[in-house]
Amino acid sequence: MTKETKASFPENFLWGGALAASQCEGATLEDGKKWTTGDAMPYGVFGDVVIPPPENYLKKEAIDFYHRYKEDIKLFAEMGFKILRISISWARIFPNGDEAEPNEKGLAFYDNLIDELHKYGIEAMITLVHFETPLYLATEYGGWTNRKMIDFYQHFVETVYNRYKDKVKYWITFNEINVILDAPFNGGGIQGKPEEIDKSVLYQAIHHQFVASALATKIGHEINPDFKIGCMVANSPHYPLTPNPDDILEAMKRDRETLFFADVHARGKYPGYMKRYFEENDIHIDITSEDQELLKHTVDFISFSYYMSYCATVDEKLNIQELGNVKSAVKNPYLKASEWGWQIDPKGLRFALNQFYDRYQLPLFIVENGLGAVDDLVPDEKGSYTVIDDYRINYLKAHLQQVSEAIKDGVELLGYTSWGPIDIVSNTISEMKKRYGFIYVDKHNDCSGTLERYKKKSFSWYKEVIASNGESLFDTKKQRKEG
């Protein structure tokens, strides 16, 4: 008789979802807010940067979370969320980014949002910068290429920390900080294609973000020693396409493009392999002795997004690149893919968790994971509408089962926030057609729609996962019934 598998999620595991201000809030120029770099990408990460932004674009209204957050939080509470990851739009607090005094109306919005979460016993996890900085800082200062950005960021961070020092415990300094390598405007407000930007300029901007992140960690711990401050990377591990040692070394090299960002945050210094890379590629960056001291203020936890894994090879005939989440890589012949070509690899999440925990021995947090798909809204039995999204349930179940395995492996995992728990505007392609949520939003690519919310089948499924603390993922009777 086969032993029945049980979940291994700890009692205090933080189940929830994750959102980004620029993709859900809307109200782009309301209550004193000004444009951000997110607004200047109306056609997605790989579309043209448009300054000023066009008259109409999806993120301008998005799903109107700015006005409907109470309705949405009530639905999150119904699912049993323990935590909601949100981001604060820098331009709501400092519209241009370099002001001395904050915009009180912007702060008031987040006051109310956090209070609404607490009303239902939901913790807030705040990402300080999630792919948007005030557009003025990009056009007038050159984004993160300018060292002055560290001071502007510090002022913003101190303002927010002091405001919410008694209300928020978990903080993330930058979202997917490594994405700046492949999408410089998205990640750093730097105009130009990656291949056209001088590598010294790009890595100097990355260094400024490292220093700013370390400074935010230092300041946060001074304001409230109970703060838990983490870094966040886009994590897609690379497998060697073949056992050829050259492919194995190529996979290691590719992984280090991500690990570098976590290494600096967790270890407080630049790793030797990057010093070699800088030397061999004639990359020169200004690192002061003060910077080196600040970098020693390392993070409390490491968070990451996981959507897919990649392959790596040195064989030019096999090195066929396909676009994934911002980054391109070699396709894995053993995996299926989503409608957007993102390869589905649940076991890769277990591998990623073990790789990070073995390397850092720091608590981890999965802050993004989900399936973007085309959803069909159909009538339900109650006279309303729903989406029969078994494909999403199957994707998430398979990934969460592997998360449970990683915890059994010894990985210390704080929580899991799915991306995104309600349909929002996609960052990479800036569309509503690519939906992730447990909640369907009647909004479409042409900006039409009523904005009405409808529960998908996955809504009640995730509710049961949370209520059972993951046990329902291994309920064989239920699985047979669903099958």
C-alpha positions as CSV (number, residue, x, y, z in Angstrom):
1,M,0.0,0.0,0.0
2,T,1.4,3.4,-1.0
3,K,2.0,5.8,1.8
4,E,-0.3,8.8,1.5
5,T,1.6,12.1,0.9
6,K,1.0,14.9,3.4
7,A,1.7,18.6,3.1
8,S,4.6,20.1,5.0
9,F,3.7,23.7,5.2
10,P,4.5,25.2,8.7
11,E,1.7,26.5,10.9
12,N,2.4,30.1,10.4
13,F,2.9,29.8,6.6
14,L,1.9,33.1,4.9
15,W,-0.5,32.3,2.0
16,G,-1.7,35.1,-0.2
17,G,-1.3,37.0,-3.5
18,A,0.8,39.7,-5.1
19,L,0.0,42.9,-7.0
20,A,1.9,45.8,-8.5
21,A,0.6,49.4,-8.3
22,S,1.2,50.2,-12.0
23,Q,-0.6,47.1,-13.1
24,C,-3.7,47.4,-10.9
25,E,-4.3,50.8,-9.4
26,G,-5.1,53.1,-12.4
27,A,-5.9,56.6,-11.3
28,T,-2.7,57.6,-13.1
29,L,-2.8,61.4,-12.5
30,E,-5.3,61.4,-9.6
31,D,-4.7,63.1,-6.2
32,G,-1.4,64.6,-7.2
33,K,0.3,61.6,-8.7
34,K,2.3,62.1,-11.9
35,W,3.5,59.7,-14.6
36,T,5.9,56.9,-13.9
37,T,8.2,54.8,-16.1
38,G,5.4,52.2,-16.1
39,D,3.1,54.7,-17.9
40,A,5.8,55.3,-20.5
41,M,5.7,51.6,-21.5
42,P,2.1,51.5,-22.8
43,Y,2.9,48.6,-25.1
44,G,4.8,46.5,-22.6
45,V,8.4,45.9,-21.8
46,F,9.5,45.3,-25.4
47,G,7.4,48.0,-27.0
48,D,8.5,51.5,-27.6
49,V,9.0,53.9,-24.7
50,V,6.4,56.7,-25.2
51,I,7.1,60.1,-23.5
52,P,4.7,61.6,-22.7
53,P,2.4,58.5,-22.6
54,P,-0.5,58.3,-25.1
55,E,-4.0,59.5,-24.5
56,N,-5.4,56.0,-23.8
57,Y,-3.6,52.9,-22.6
58,L,-4.6,50.0,-20.3
59,K,-2.5,51.0,-17.3
60,K,-4.2,54.5,-17.2
61,E,-7.2,52.9,-15.5
62,A,-6.0,49.3,-15.2
63,I,-8.6,47.5,-13.0
64,D,-9.3,50.6,-11.0
65,F,-7.9,49.1,-7.8
66,Y,-7.4,52.6,-6.5
67,H,-11.2,53.0,-6.1
68,R,-12.2,49.4,-5.8
69,Y,-9.6,48.1,-3.3
70,K,-12.2,47.5,-0.6
71,E,-14.2,45.2,-2.8
72,D,-11.1,43.3,-3.9
73,I,-9.7,42.9,-0.4
74,K,-13.0,41.6,0.8
75,L,-12.7,38.9,-1.9
76,F,-9.1,38.2,-0.9
77,A,-10.2,37.8,2.7
78,E,-12.9,35.4,1.6
79,M,-10.2,33.2,0.1
80,G,-8.5,33.3,3.5
81,F,-5.4,35.4,2.6
82,K,-2.8,35.8,5.4
83,I,-0.8,38.3,3.4
84,L,-1.1,40.6,0.4
85,R,2.0,41.8,-1.4
86,I,1.5,45.3,-2.8
87,S,3.8,48.0,-4.1
88,I,3.8,51.7,-3.3
89,S,3.9,53.9,-6.3
90,W,6.8,56.3,-5.7
91,A,5.1,58.9,-7.8
92,R,2.0,58.9,-5.5
93,I,4.3,60.0,-2.6
94,F,6.8,62.2,-4.5
95,P,5.2,63.0,-7.9
96,N,8.5,64.1,-9.5
97,G,10.6,62.0,-7.2
98,D,12.9,64.8,-6.0
99,E,10.5,66.9,-3.9
100,A,11.3,67.7,-0.3
101,E,7.7,67.2,1.0
102,P,5.5,64.1,0.3
103,N,2.1,64.2,-1.3
104,E,-0.3,63.6,1.7
105,K,-3.1,62.4,-0.6
106,G,-0.9,59.6,-1.9
107,L,0.1,58.5,1.6
108,A,-3.6,58.7,2.7
109,F,-4.4,56.1,0.0
110,Y,-1.9,53.6,1.3
111,D,-3.0,54.4,4.9
112,N,-6.5,53.3,4.0
113,L,-5.4,50.3,1.9
114,I,-3.2,48.9,4.7
115,D,-6.0,49.6,7.3
116,E,-8.5,47.7,5.1
117,L,-6.1,44.7,5.0
118,H,-5.8,44.8,8.7
119,K,-9.5,44.9,9.1
120,Y,-9.6,41.3,7.7
121,G,-6.4,40.2,9.5
122,I,-4.3,40.3,6.4
123,E,-0.7,41.4,6.6
124,A,0.7,43.8,4.0
125,M,4.0,43.1,2.4
126,I,5.3,46.2,0.6
127,T,7.5,46.3,-2.4
128,L,9.1,49.8,-2.4
129,V,9.9,49.9,-6.2
130,H,8.0,47.6,-8.5
131,F,9.0,48.5,-12.1
132,E,8.0,52.1,-11.8
133,T,9.9,55.3,-10.8
134,P,8.6,58.8,-11.3
135,L,9.1,59.5,-15.0
136,Y,10.7,62.8,-14.2
137,L,13.6,61.0,-12.6
138,A,14.2,59.1,-15.8
139,T,13.9,62.0,-18.2
140,E,15.8,64.6,-16.0
141,Y,18.3,62.5,-14.2
142,G,18.9,59.5,-16.4
143,G,17.2,57.1,-14.0
144,W,19.5,54.8,-11.9
145,T,22.6,55.8,-14.0
146,N,22.7,58.8,-11.7
147,R,24.0,58.4,-8.1
148,K,21.6,61.1,-7.0
149,M,18.9,58.5,-7.3
150,I,20.2,56.9,-4.1
151,D,19.3,60.1,-2.2
152,F,15.9,60.4,-3.8
153,Y,15.2,56.7,-3.0
154,Q,16.4,57.1,0.6
155,H,14.0,60.0,1.1
156,F,11.1,58.1,-0.3
157,V,11.9,55.0,1.8
158,E,12.4,56.9,5.0
159,T,9.0,58.6,4.5
160,V,7.2,55.3,3.9
161,Y,9.0,53.4,6.7
162,N,8.2,56.1,9.3
163,R,4.6,56.2,8.1
164,Y,4.1,52.4,8.4
165,K,6.6,51.4,11.0
166,D,3.9,50.0,13.3
167,K,1.7,48.6,10.5
168,V,4.0,46.7,8.1
169,K,6.6,44.0,8.9
170,Y,7.7,42.6,5.5
171,W,9.4,44.8,3.0
172,I,11.1,44.3,-0.4
173,T,13.5,46.9,-1.7
174,F,13.3,46.3,-5.5
175,N,11.1,44.0,-7.6
176,E,13.0,41.5,-9.8
177,I,16.1,43.7,-9.5
178,N,18.0,41.6,-12.1
179,V,15.5,42.4,-14.9
180,I,17.4,45.6,-15.4
181,L,20.0,43.6,-17.5
182,D,17.4,42.7,-20.1
183,A,15.0,45.6,-19.7
184,P,16.9,48.7,-18.6
185,F,14.0,51.1,-18.8
186,N,11.6,48.8,-17.0
187,G,14.1,48.0,-14.3
188,G,16.1,51.2,-14.0
189,G,14.5,54.1,-16.0
190,I,17.4,53.9,-18.5
191,Q,16.4,54.7,-22.1
192,G,17.9,52.6,-24.8
193,K,18.1,48.9,-25.8
194,P,20.3,46.7,-23.6
195,E,22.8,46.0,-26.4
196,E,23.2,49.7,-27.1
197,I,23.9,50.8,-23.5
198,D,27.5,50.8,-22.4
199,K,28.0,47.9,-19.9
200,S,29.9,50.2,-17.5
201,V,26.9,52.5,-17.5
202,L,24.5,49.7,-16.9
203,Y,26.5,48.0,-14.1
204,Q,27.0,51.4,-12.5
205,A,23.2,51.8,-12.4
206,I,22.9,48.3,-10.9
207,H,25.5,49.3,-8.3
208,H,23.5,52.4,-7.4
209,Q,20.5,50.1,-6.8
210,F,22.6,47.7,-4.6
211,V,23.7,50.6,-2.5
212,A,20.2,52.0,-2.3
213,S,18.8,48.6,-1.3
214,A,21.5,48.2,1.4
215,L,20.8,51.7,2.7
216,A,17.1,50.9,2.8
217,T,17.9,47.7,4.8
218,K,20.1,49.7,7.2
219,I,17.5,52.5,7.7
220,G,14.6,50.0,8.1
221,H,16.3,48.1,10.9
222,E,17.1,51.4,12.6
223,I,13.5,52.6,12.4
224,N,12.1,49.3,13.5
225,P,14.4,46.3,14.4
226,D,11.4,44.0,13.9
227,F,11.2,44.8,10.2
228,K,11.9,41.9,7.9
229,I,13.6,43.4,4.7
230,G,14.3,41.3,1.7
231,C,15.6,41.4,-1.8
232,M,13.7,40.0,-4.8
233,V,15.0,38.4,-8.0
234,A,13.4,36.9,-11.1
235,N,14.5,33.3,-10.6
236,S,14.6,30.9,-13.6
237,P,17.2,28.3,-13.1
238,H,19.2,27.0,-16.1
239,Y,19.6,23.3,-16.9
240,P,22.5,22.2,-19.2
241,L,20.9,21.1,-22.5
242,T,23.3,18.1,-22.6
243,P,25.8,16.5,-20.3
244,N,28.6,18.2,-22.2
245,P,30.8,19.9,-19.6
246,D,30.7,23.0,-21.7
247,D,26.9,23.1,-21.4
248,I,27.2,22.6,-17.7
249,L,29.5,25.5,-17.4
250,E,27.3,27.6,-19.6
251,A,24.3,26.8,-17.3
252,M,26.4,27.9,-14.3
253,K,27.3,31.1,-16.1
254,R,23.7,31.8,-16.9
255,D,22.5,31.1,-13.4
256,R,25.1,33.5,-12.1
257,E,23.4,36.3,-14.0
258,T,20.6,35.9,-11.4
259,L,22.7,34.7,-8.4
260,F,24.9,37.7,-8.6
261,F,22.0,40.0,-7.5
262,A,21.2,37.7,-4.6
263,D,24.8,37.2,-3.7
264,V,25.4,41.0,-3.1
265,H,22.2,41.3,-1.1
266,A,22.9,38.2,1.1
267,R,26.7,38.4,1.4
268,G,27.3,42.1,1.3
269,K,30.0,42.1,-1.3
270,Y,30.7,41.5,-5.0
271,P,31.5,37.8,-5.8
272,G,34.8,36.9,-7.4
273,Y,33.2,35.6,-10.6
274,M,31.8,39.1,-11.3
275,K,35.1,40.8,-10.7
276,R,36.6,38.5,-13.3
277,Y,33.6,39.3,-15.7
278,F,34.2,43.0,-15.2
279,E,37.9,42.7,-15.9
280,E,37.5,40.5,-19.0
281,N,34.8,42.8,-20.5
282,D,36.5,46.1,-19.7
283,I,33.7,47.1,-17.3
284,H,34.6,49.9,-14.9
285,I,32.3,51.1,-12.1
286,D,32.8,53.5,-9.3
287,I,32.6,51.7,-5.9
288,T,33.4,53.9,-3.0
289,S,34.6,52.8,0.4
290,E,31.4,54.1,1.9
291,D,29.5,51.9,-0.7
292,Q,31.4,48.9,0.5
293,E,30.4,49.5,4.1
294,L,26.8,50.0,3.2
295,L,26.6,46.8,1.3
296,K,27.4,44.9,4.5
297,H,23.8,45.6,5.6
298,T,22.5,42.4,4.2
299,V,18.8,41.3,3.9
300,D,16.7,39.2,6.3
301,F,15.2,37.0,3.6
302,I,15.4,36.4,-0.1
303,S,12.2,36.5,-2.2
304,F,11.8,35.6,-5.8
305,S,9.4,35.1,-8.7
306,Y,9.3,31.7,-10.4
307,Y,7.4,31.0,-13.7
308,M,9.7,28.7,-15.7
309,S,13.1,27.2,-16.1
310,Y,15.5,27.5,-19.0
311,C,18.2,25.5,-20.7
312,A,21.7,26.5,-21.8
313,T,24.1,25.2,-24.4
314,V,27.2,26.3,-26.3
315,D,26.2,24.4,-29.4
316,E,25.3,27.1,-31.9
317,K,22.9,24.7,-33.8
318,L,20.9,24.0,-30.7
319,N,21.2,27.4,-29.2
320,I,17.8,28.6,-30.4
321,Q,16.5,31.4,-28.1
322,E,12.9,31.7,-27.2
323,L,11.4,34.6,-25.2
324,G,10.3,33.9,-21.7
325,N,9.6,36.3,-18.8
326,V,11.6,39.3,-20.2
327,K,14.6,37.0,-20.8
328,S,15.3,34.7,-23.8
329,A,16.7,31.2,-23.4
330,V,17.0,27.7,-25.0
331,K,13.8,25.7,-25.0
332,N,13.7,22.5,-22.9
333,P,12.5,19.5,-25.1
334,Y,11.0,17.7,-22.1
335,L,8.6,20.4,-21.0
336,K,5.2,21.7,-22.2
337,A,4.6,25.5,-22.5
338,S,1.8,28.0,-21.7
339,E,-0.1,29.9,-24.4
340,W,2.7,32.5,-24.2
341,G,5.5,30.0,-24.7
342,W,6.6,30.0,-21.0
343,Q,7.7,26.4,-20.3
344,I,5.9,24.8,-17.4
345,D,8.3,23.1,-14.9
346,P,6.9,22.5,-11.3
347,K,10.0,20.5,-10.3
348,G,12.2,23.5,-11.3
349,L,10.6,25.4,-8.4
350,R,11.8,22.7,-5.9
351,F,15.2,22.9,-7.5
352,A,15.3,26.7,-7.3
353,L,14.2,26.7,-3.6
354,N,16.9,24.2,-2.8
355,Q,19.6,26.0,-4.8
356,F,18.9,29.3,-3.0
357,Y,18.6,27.8,0.5
358,D,21.7,25.7,0.1
359,R,23.6,28.8,-1.1
360,Y,22.4,31.4,1.5
361,Q,20.8,29.6,4.5
362,L,18.4,32.5,4.7
363,P,14.6,32.3,4.8
364,L,13.0,32.4,1.4
365,F,9.7,33.7,0.2
366,I,8.0,32.9,-3.1
367,V,6.4,36.2,-4.0
368,E,5.3,35.5,-7.6
369,N,4.1,32.3,-9.3
370,G,1.2,31.8,-11.6
371,L,-0.2,30.9,-15.0
372,G,-1.0,33.6,-17.6
373,A,-3.8,32.3,-19.8
374,V,-6.8,33.3,-22.0
375,D,-9.9,32.8,-19.9
376,D,-13.4,32.4,-21.2
377,L,-16.2,33.9,-19.0
378,V,-19.2,31.6,-19.0
379,P,-22.6,31.5,-17.1
380,D,-22.6,29.8,-13.7
381,E,-25.3,28.0,-11.8
382,K,-26.1,31.1,-9.7
383,G,-27.1,33.4,-12.6
384,S,-23.7,35.1,-12.6
385,Y,-20.5,34.2,-14.5
386,T,-17.3,32.3,-13.9
387,V,-14.2,30.8,-15.6
388,I,-13.6,27.0,-15.6
389,D,-9.9,27.3,-15.2
390,D,-8.8,23.8,-14.4
391,Y,-5.6,24.5,-16.3
392,R,-4.7,27.1,-13.7
393,I,-5.6,24.8,-10.8
394,N,-3.5,22.1,-12.3
395,Y,-0.5,24.4,-12.8
396,L,-0.6,25.8,-9.3
397,K,-1.3,22.5,-7.6
398,A,1.7,20.9,-9.3
399,H,4.0,23.8,-8.3
400,L,2.7,23.9,-4.7
401,Q,3.2,20.2,-4.3
402,Q,6.9,20.7,-5.2
403,V,7.0,23.6,-2.7
404,S,5.9,21.1,-0.1
405,E,8.7,18.8,-1.2
406,A,11.3,21.6,-0.9
407,I,10.1,22.3,2.7
408,K,10.6,18.6,3.4
409,D,14.1,18.9,2.0
410,G,14.8,21.4,4.7
411,V,14.1,24.7,3.0
412,E,12.9,27.5,5.3
413,L,10.1,29.1,3.4
414,L,8.1,32.0,4.9
415,G,5.2,32.1,2.5
416,Y,3.7,32.0,-1.0
417,T,2.0,34.9,-2.8
418,S,0.5,33.9,-6.2
419,W,0.7,36.3,-9.1
420,G,-1.7,38.0,-9.4
421,P,-4.8,36.9,-7.4
422,I,-7.0,39.1,-9.5
423,D,-6.7,39.9,-13.3
424,I,-4.4,42.8,-13.9
425,V,-2.6,44.4,-16.8
426,S,0.4,42.3,-17.9
427,N,3.8,44.0,-17.6
428,T,5.6,42.2,-20.4
429,I,3.0,42.7,-23.1
430,S,0.7,45.3,-21.4
431,E,-2.5,43.3,-22.1
432,M,-5.6,42.1,-20.2
433,K,-5.9,39.1,-22.4
434,K,-3.1,37.3,-20.4
435,R,-4.9,36.6,-17.2
436,Y,-3.5,35.2,-13.9
437,G,-6.2,35.8,-11.3
438,F,-8.6,33.8,-9.2
439,I,-10.9,36.7,-9.9
440,Y,-11.9,37.7,-13.4
441,V,-12.1,41.4,-14.2
442,D,-14.3,42.5,-17.1
443,K,-11.6,44.6,-18.8
444,H,-10.2,44.0,-22.2
445,N,-7.3,45.0,-24.4
446,D,-9.2,47.8,-26.1
447,C,-9.8,49.3,-22.7
448,S,-13.5,48.4,-22.8
449,G,-15.4,46.5,-20.0
450,T,-17.5,47.0,-17.0
451,L,-14.7,46.3,-14.4
452,E,-17.1,43.8,-12.8
453,R,-15.4,41.1,-10.7
454,Y,-16.3,37.4,-11.1
455,K,-14.9,34.4,-9.1
456,K,-13.2,31.8,-11.2
457,K,-13.3,28.1,-10.3
458,S,-9.7,28.5,-9.0
459,F,-11.1,30.9,-6.4
460,S,-12.7,28.2,-4.3
461,W,-9.8,25.8,-5.0
462,Y,-7.2,28.3,-3.5
463,K,-9.6,29.0,-0.6
464,E,-9.5,25.3,0.3
465,V,-5.7,25.1,-0.1
466,I,-5.3,28.0,2.4
467,A,-7.9,26.7,4.8
468,S,-6.2,23.2,4.9
469,N,-2.7,24.8,5.0
470,G,-1.9,22.9,1.8
471,E,-3.3,19.5,2.8
472,S,-6.0,19.6,0.0
473,L,-3.1,19.6,-2.5
474,F,-2.6,15.9,-1.5
475,D,-6.2,14.9,-1.0
476,T,-6.2,11.8,-3.2
477,K,-10.0,11.4,-2.9
478,K,-10.5,14.9,-4.2
479,Q,-7.9,14.5,-6.9
480,R,-9.7,11.3,-8.2
481,K,-13.0,13.2,-8.2
482,E,-11.5,16.1,-10.1
483,G,-9.8,13.7,-12.5
